[in-house]
Amino acid sequence: MQTDKPLLPDGARRAAAWSGVVLLVTGVAAVAIWLCIVFKTAITPVLLALLGTALLGPVHRWLIARGLNRSLAAGLTCVLLVAVVGGAGYIVVTALVDTGDQIVRSLKDAAQWVVDHFGIGGNTNVDDLASNGQKLVQKFGASAAGGLLSGISLIGSLIATSVLALLLTFFFLRDSDRAARLAHSVAPRGTGELVEAMGRRAFEAVQGFMRGTTFIALIDAVCITVGLLILRVPGAVGLGALVFVGAYIPYLGAFISGAVAVLVALADRGFVIALWALGVVLAVQVLEGHVLQPVIQSRTVQMHPAMIMIAITAGASVAGLLGMLLAVPVCAAAFGVLGELRGGHPEPPSGGEPSAAPGA
């Protein structure tokens, strides 16, 4: 009996099937990103609350283990969050305000040193560049603020977002024990276990990123600040604060904050001290890359540096600075879900409390 021969060979049919899958996934991702942009006012507090929940989960569980009920433990954890973030923000802002003029002046002197010694731009004057840059920033900043939010409304929006994120953090911490049941209730029949495992894996990835990055950022900031204080570089505390904040943007933040520290040392203390400052920055980066990250973040989702840079660039194009901050944890969660789909089922955490994010 003669059978019909397929029109396309097996290889072509497999390529067509995979092409369809890629197009479908790309379309879904594009729609998801578009929805996030449209509803960013609601999405941003949720993402910030999830990051806060991932970072503060151990504190909440520790308070529950001491006999506090879940609501009181969540409330105290949020109060601790406000105290720590407020205190850290006060220290950072105070340090930057006190030393900001000195840092800017040192950066301008460093730029002038580069122009004078390397003959860049002929008769280029750094004061003219700074003035033109300031006018450019004012021009585009004013137009952007006028088109979106301006003045008091922008501050009000930031305060409202922060308050909403804090309230969501409270509810996510208090009701985290219901995450597994919620996953089973919203998942299609027969997929509850998989959805729960995916949510658990994604949340564990974000949890590891937040804890590890915070600890590493603190160590980097302290080490670089001590080194700059020993070298008597002006604005050492402010530069250390910049290093701490920049650590949440992998690679790019460390490069920018380290470059600023070296340029300030070059302008105020000379070429030799700038080399020493560069040595301090490189030593801290080597310590971070070869000791701290392998030890502290060994259980998190590991991503290639190229993938991290692509994620940061994409996040910046979608949501600016906030997108840069959220890009890596979002990608970590996505890689955690992909790892679960490929068959890597993590062991449930000790203590019996689900680690999955509320609503995962």
Buried (B, 14 or more C-beta within 10 A) or exposed (E): EEEEEEEEEEEEEEEEEEEEEEEEEEEEEEEEEEEBEEEBEEBBBBBBBBBBBBBBBEBBBEBBEEEBEBEEBBBBBBEBBEEEEEEBEEBBEEBBEEBEEBBEBBBBBBBBBBBEEEEEEEEEEBEEBBEEEEEEEEEEEEEEEEEEBEEEEEEEBEEEBBEBBBEBBBBBBBBBEEBBEBBEEEBEEEEBEBBBBBBBBBBBBBBBBBBBBBBBBBBBBBBBBBBBEEBEBBBBBBBBBBBBBBBBBBBBBBBBBBEBBBBBBBBBBEEEBBEBBBEBBEEBBEBBEEEBBEEBBEEBBEBEEEEBBBBBBBBBEBBEEBBBBBBBBBBBBBBBBBBBEEEEEBEBBEEEBBBBBBBB
